[in-house]
Amino acid sequence: MQVPSQILNWMEVRHQGCLLMSLLRETC
């Protein structure tokens, strides 16, 4: 199963954004 790189990049960016928000609000 191969996932398009665009989807992987989007998921990675979303995950990093979620980590940043969790640091700010202590929640995800």
BELMOLIN-V154200 format. One record per residue. N is the residue number from 1. PHI is phi as a letter, one per 40 degrees, with the letter a starting at -180 (none if undefined). Layout:
N,PHI  N,PHI
This chain:
1,none  2,b  3,b  4,d  5,c  6,c  7,c  8,c  9,c  10,c  11,c  12,c  13,c  14,c  15,c  16,c  17,c  18,c  19,c  20,c  21,c  22,c  23,c  24,c  25,b  26,f  27,a  28,b
